[in-house]
C-alpha cells in the first residue's frame, strides 16, 4: 500500500468515527502529545491513585516476593 493509499484508508476509517473521546485519543496519538494518563477513565485513575497510596503506606507486596512465589509455576 502506498503512502497516499494508506492516508486515504486512514481518513476513511477516521471519518466514520463519531465518538469524541476516540477522536481525541487518535489526535493525541498522531500529534505526539499522547499522555496515557489522559486516556484513562476516571475510575482507572482513582484505582491507580488508591494503589499508590497503599504502596506509600507499605501495604504493597515487593516484586521479588511475588516473583519468588510464581517462579517455579510459570517461569
Phi and psi in radians as a Rosetta constraint file:
Dihedral C 1 N 2 CA 2 C 2 CIRCULARHARMONIC -1.319 0.35
Dihedral N 2 CA 2 C 2 N 3 CIRCULARHARMONIC 2.911 0.35
Dihedral C 2 N 3 CA 3 C 3 CIRCULARHARMONIC -1.034 0.35
Dihedral N 3 CA 3 C 3 N 4 CIRCULARHARMONIC -0.760 0.35
Dihedral C 3 N 4 CA 4 C 4 CIRCULARHARMONIC -1.106 0.35
Dihedral N 4 CA 4 C 4 N 5 CIRCULARHARMONIC -0.751 0.35
Dihedral C 4 N 5 CA 5 C 5 CIRCULARHARMONIC -1.133 0.35
Dihedral N 5 CA 5 C 5 N 6 CIRCULARHARMONIC -0.693 0.35
Dihedral C 5 N 6 CA 6 C 6 CIRCULARHARMONIC -1.121 0.35
Dihedral N 6 CA 6 C 6 N 7 CIRCULARHARMONIC -0.789 0.35
Dihedral C 6 N 7 CA 7 C 7 CIRCULARHARMONIC -1.042 0.35
Dihedral N 7 CA 7 C 7 N 8 CIRCULARHARMONIC -0.773 0.35
Dihedral C 7 N 8 CA 8 C 8 CIRCULARHARMONIC -1.135 0.35
Dihedral N 8 CA 8 C 8 N 9 CIRCULARHARMONIC -0.713 0.35
Dihedral C 8 N 9 CA 9 C 9 CIRCULARHARMONIC -1.090 0.35
Dihedral N 9 CA 9 C 9 N 10 CIRCULARHARMONIC -0.779 0.35
Dihedral C 9 N 10 CA 10 C 10 CIRCULARHARMONIC -1.082 0.35
Dihedral N 10 CA 10 C 10 N 11 CIRCULARHARMONIC -0.754 0.35
Dihedral C 10 N 11 CA 11 C 11 CIRCULARHARMONIC -1.008 0.35
Dihedral N 11 CA 11 C 11 N 12 CIRCULARHARMONIC -0.785 0.35
Dihedral C 11 N 12 CA 12 C 12 CIRCULARHARMONIC -1.094 0.35
Dihedral N 12 CA 12 C 12 N 13 CIRCULARHARMONIC -0.712 0.35
Dihedral C 12 N 13 CA 13 C 13 CIRCULARHARMONIC -1.139 0.35
Dihedral N 13 CA 13 C 13 N 14 CIRCULARHARMONIC -0.857 0.35
Dihedral C 13 N 14 CA 14 C 14 CIRCULARHARMONIC -1.108 0.35
Dihedral N 14 CA 14 C 14 N 15 CIRCULARHARMONIC -0.631 0.35
Dihedral C 14 N 15 CA 15 C 15 CIRCULARHARMONIC -1.107 0.35
Dihedral N 15 CA 15 C 15 N 16 CIRCULARHARMONIC -0.392 0.35
Dihedral C 15 N 16 CA 16 C 16 CIRCULARHARMONIC -1.531 0.35
Dihedral N 16 CA 16 C 16 N 17 CIRCULARHARMONIC -0.177 0.35
Dihedral C 16 N 17 CA 17 C 17 CIRCULARHARMONIC -1.437 0.35
Dihedral N 17 CA 17 C 17 N 18 CIRCULARHARMONIC 2.226 0.35
Dihedral C 17 N 18 CA 18 C 18 CIRCULARHARMONIC -1.953 0.35
Dihedral N 18 CA 18 C 18 N 19 CIRCULARHARMONIC -0.091 0.35
Dihedral C 18 N 19 CA 19 C 19 CIRCULARHARMONIC -1.413 0.35
Dihedral N 19 CA 19 C 19 N 20 CIRCULARHARMONIC 1.990 0.35
Dihedral C 19 N 20 CA 20 C 20 CIRCULARHARMONIC -1.025 0.35
Dihedral N 20 CA 20 C 20 N 21 CIRCULARHARMONIC -0.712 0.35
Dihedral C 20 N 21 CA 21 C 21 CIRCULARHARMONIC -1.122 0.35
Dihedral N 21 CA 21 C 21 N 22 CIRCULARHARMONIC -0.753 0.35
Dihedral C 21 N 22 CA 22 C 22 CIRCULARHARMONIC -1.076 0.35
Dihedral N 22 CA 22 C 22 N 23 CIRCULARHARMONIC -0.742 0.35
Dihedral C 22 N 23 CA 23 C 23 CIRCULARHARMONIC -1.109 0.35
Dihedral N 23 CA 23 C 23 N 24 CIRCULARHARMONIC -0.709 0.35
Dihedral C 23 N 24 CA 24 C 24 CIRCULARHARMONIC -1.138 0.35
Dihedral N 24 CA 24 C 24 N 25 CIRCULARHARMONIC -0.683 0.35
Dihedral C 24 N 25 CA 25 C 25 CIRCULARHARMONIC -1.096 0.35
Dihedral N 25 CA 25 C 25 N 26 CIRCULARHARMONIC -0.769 0.35
Dihedral C 25 N 26 CA 26 C 26 CIRCULARHARMONIC -1.109 0.35
Dihedral N 26 CA 26 C 26 N 27 CIRCULARHARMONIC -0.781 0.35
Dihedral C 26 N 27 CA 27 C 27 CIRCULARHARMONIC -1.041 0.35
Dihedral N 27 CA 27 C 27 N 28 CIRCULARHARMONIC -0.805 0.35
Dihedral C 27 N 28 CA 28 C 28 CIRCULARHARMONIC -1.053 0.35
Dihedral N 28 CA 28 C 28 N 29 CIRCULARHARMONIC -0.731 0.35
Dihedral C 28 N 29 CA 29 C 29 CIRCULARHARMONIC -1.119 0.35
Dihedral N 29 CA 29 C 29 N 30 CIRCULARHARMONIC -0.865 0.35
Dihedral C 29 N 30 CA 30 C 30 CIRCULARHARMONIC -1.320 0.35
Dihedral N 30 CA 30 C 30 N 31 CIRCULARHARMONIC -0.368 0.35
Dihedral C 30 N 31 CA 31 C 31 CIRCULARHARMONIC -1.621 0.35
Dihedral N 31 CA 31 C 31 N 32 CIRCULARHARMONIC 0.116 0.35
Dihedral C 31 N 32 CA 32 C 32 CIRCULARHARMONIC 1.049 0.35
Dihedral N 32 CA 32 C 32 N 33 CIRCULARHARMONIC 0.478 0.35
Dihedral C 32 N 33 CA 33 C 33 CIRCULARHARMONIC -1.854 0.35
Dihedral N 33 CA 33 C 33 N 34 CIRCULARHARMONIC 0.281 0.35
Dihedral C 33 N 34 CA 34 C 34 CIRCULARHARMONIC -1.128 0.35
Dihedral N 34 CA 34 C 34 N 35 CIRCULARHARMONIC 2.212 0.35
Dihedral C 34 N 35 CA 35 C 35 CIRCULARHARMONIC -2.224 0.35
Dihedral N 35 CA 35 C 35 N 36 CIRCULARHARMONIC 1.973 0.35
Dihedral C 35 N 36 CA 36 C 36 CIRCULARHARMONIC -0.970 0.35
Dihedral N 36 CA 36 C 36 N 37 CIRCULARHARMONIC -0.547 0.35
Dihedral C 36 N 37 CA 37 C 37 CIRCULARHARMONIC -1.020 0.35
Dihedral N 37 CA 37 C 37 N 38 CIRCULARHARMONIC -0.692 0.35
Dihedral C 37 N 38 CA 38 C 38 CIRCULARHARMONIC -1.187 0.35
Dihedral N 38 CA 38 C 38 N 39 CIRCULARHARMONIC -0.369 0.35
Dihedral C 38 N 39 CA 39 C 39 CIRCULARHARMONIC -1.576 0.35
Dihedral N 39 CA 39 C 39 N 40 CIRCULARHARMONIC -0.097 0.35
Dihedral C 39 N 40 CA 40 C 40 CIRCULARHARMONIC -1.425 0.35
Dihedral N 40 CA 40 C 40 N 41 CIRCULARHARMONIC 2.669 0.35
Dihedral C 40 N 41 CA 41 C 41 CIRCULARHARMONIC -1.328 0.35
Dihedral N 41 CA 41 C 41 N 42 CIRCULARHARMONIC 2.871 0.35
Dihedral C 41 N 42 CA 42 C 42 CIRCULARHARMONIC -1.043 0.35
Dihedral N 42 CA 42 C 42 N 43 CIRCULARHARMONIC -0.668 0.35
Dihedral C 42 N 43 CA 43 C 43 CIRCULARHARMONIC -1.111 0.35
Dihedral N 43 CA 43 C 43 N 44 CIRCULARHARMONIC -0.756 0.35
Dihedral C 43 N 44 CA 44 C 44 CIRCULARHARMONIC -1.106 0.35
Dihedral N 44 CA 44 C 44 N 45 CIRCULARHARMONIC -0.733 0.35
Dihedral C 44 N 45 CA 45 C 45 CIRCULARHARMONIC -1.075 0.35
Dihedral N 45 CA 45 C 45 N 46 CIRCULARHARMONIC -0.755 0.35
Dihedral C 45 N 46 CA 46 C 46 CIRCULARHARMONIC -1.092 0.35
Dihedral N 46 CA 46 C 46 N 47 CIRCULARHARMONIC -0.726 0.35
Dihedral C 46 N 47 CA 47 C 47 CIRCULARHARMONIC -1.081 0.35
Dihedral N 47 CA 47 C 47 N 48 CIRCULARHARMONIC -0.760 0.35
Dihedral C 47 N 48 CA 48 C 48 CIRCULARHARMONIC -1.138 0.35
Dihedral N 48 CA 48 C 48 N 49 CIRCULARHARMONIC -0.778 0.35
Dihedral C 48 N 49 CA 49 C 49 CIRCULARHARMONIC -1.083 0.35
Dihedral N 49 CA 49 C 49 N 50 CIRCULARHARMONIC -0.707 0.35
Dihedral C 49 N 50 CA 50 C 50 CIRCULARHARMONIC -1.120 0.35
Dihedral N 50 CA 50 C 50 N 51 CIRCULARHARMONIC -0.743 0.35
Dihedral C 50 N 51 CA 51 C 51 CIRCULARHARMONIC -1.095 0.35
Dihedral N 51 CA 51 C 51 N 52 CIRCULARHARMONIC -0.704 0.35
Dihedral C 51 N 52 CA 52 C 52 CIRCULARHARMONIC -1.133 0.35
Dihedral N 52 CA 52 C 52 N 53 CIRCULARHARMONIC -0.688 0.35
Dihedral C 52 N 53 CA 53 C 53 CIRCULARHARMONIC -1.073 0.35
Dihedral N 53 CA 53 C 53 N 54 CIRCULARHARMONIC -0.756 0.35
Dihedral C 53 N 54 CA 54 C 54 CIRCULARHARMONIC -1.104 0.35
Dihedral N 54 CA 54 C 54 N 55 CIRCULARHARMONIC -0.737 0.35
Dihedral C 54 N 55 CA 55 C 55 CIRCULARHARMONIC -1.088 0.35
Dihedral N 55 CA 55 C 55 N 56 CIRCULARHARMONIC -0.721 0.35
Dihedral C 55 N 56 CA 56 C 56 CIRCULARHARMONIC -1.139 0.35
Dihedral N 56 CA 56 C 56 N 57 CIRCULARHARMONIC -0.411 0.35
Dihedral C 56 N 57 CA 57 C 57 CIRCULARHARMONIC -1.554 0.35
Dihedral N 57 CA 57 C 57 N 58 CIRCULARHARMONIC 0.022 0.35
Dihedral C 57 N 58 CA 58 C 58 CIRCULARHARMONIC 1.421 0.35
Dihedral N 58 CA 58 C 58 N 59 CIRCULARHARMONIC 0.331 0.35
Dihedral C 58 N 59 CA 59 C 59 CIRCULARHARMONIC -1.584 0.35
Dihedral N 59 CA 59 C 59 N 60 CIRCULARHARMONIC -0.006 0.35
Dihedral C 59 N 60 CA 60 C 60 CIRCULARHARMONIC -1.471 0.35
Dihedral N 60 CA 60 C 60 N 61 CIRCULARHARMONIC 2.958 0.35
Dihedral C 60 N 61 CA 61 C 61 CIRCULARHARMONIC -1.846 0.35
Dihedral N 61 CA 61 C 61 N 62 CIRCULARHARMONIC 2.176 0.35
Dihedral C 61 N 62 CA 62 C 62 CIRCULARHARMONIC -1.021 0.35
Dihedral N 62 CA 62 C 62 N 63 CIRCULARHARMONIC 2.514 0.35
Dihedral C 62 N 63 CA 63 C 63 CIRCULARHARMONIC -0.934 0.35
Dihedral N 63 CA 63 C 63 N 64 CIRCULARHARMONIC -0.761 0.35
Dihedral C 63 N 64 CA 64 C 64 CIRCULARHARMONIC -1.039 0.35
Dihedral N 64 CA 64 C 64 N 65 CIRCULARHARMONIC -0.676 0.35
Dihedral C 64 N 65 CA 65 C 65 CIRCULARHARMONIC -1.184 0.35
Dihedral N 65 CA 65 C 65 N 66 CIRCULARHARMONIC -0.738 0.35
Dihedral C 65 N 66 CA 66 C 66 CIRCULARHARMONIC -1.125 0.35
Dihedral N 66 CA 66 C 66 N 67 CIRCULARHARMONIC -0.790 0.35
Dihedral C 66 N 67 CA 67 C 67 CIRCULARHARMONIC -1.110 0.35
Dihedral N 67 CA 67 C 67 N 68 CIRCULARHARMONIC -0.688 0.35
Dihedral C 67 N 68 CA 68 C 68 CIRCULARHARMONIC -1.093 0.35
Dihedral N 68 CA 68 C 68 N 69 CIRCULARHARMONIC -0.666 0.35
Dihedral C 68 N 69 CA 69 C 69 CIRCULARHARMONIC -1.117 0.35
Dihedral N 69 CA 69 C 69 N 70 CIRCULARHARMONIC -0.683 0.35
Dihedral C 69 N 70 CA 70 C 70 CIRCULARHARMONIC -1.809 0.35
Dihedral N 70 CA 70 C 70 N 71 CIRCULARHARMONIC -0.010 0.35
Dihedral C 70 N 71 CA 71 C 71 CIRCULARHARMONIC -0.970 0.35
Dihedral N 71 CA 71 C 71 N 72 CIRCULARHARMONIC -0.913 0.35
Dihedral C 71 N 72 CA 72 C 72 CIRCULARHARMONIC -1.264 0.35
Dihedral N 72 CA 72 C 72 N 73 CIRCULARHARMONIC -0.415 0.35
Dihedral C 72 N 73 CA 73 C 73 CIRCULARHARMONIC -1.418 0.35
Dihedral N 73 CA 73 C 73 N 74 CIRCULARHARMONIC -0.725 0.35
Dihedral C 73 N 74 CA 74 C 74 CIRCULARHARMONIC -2.116 0.35
Dihedral N 74 CA 74 C 74 N 75 CIRCULARHARMONIC -0.372 0.35
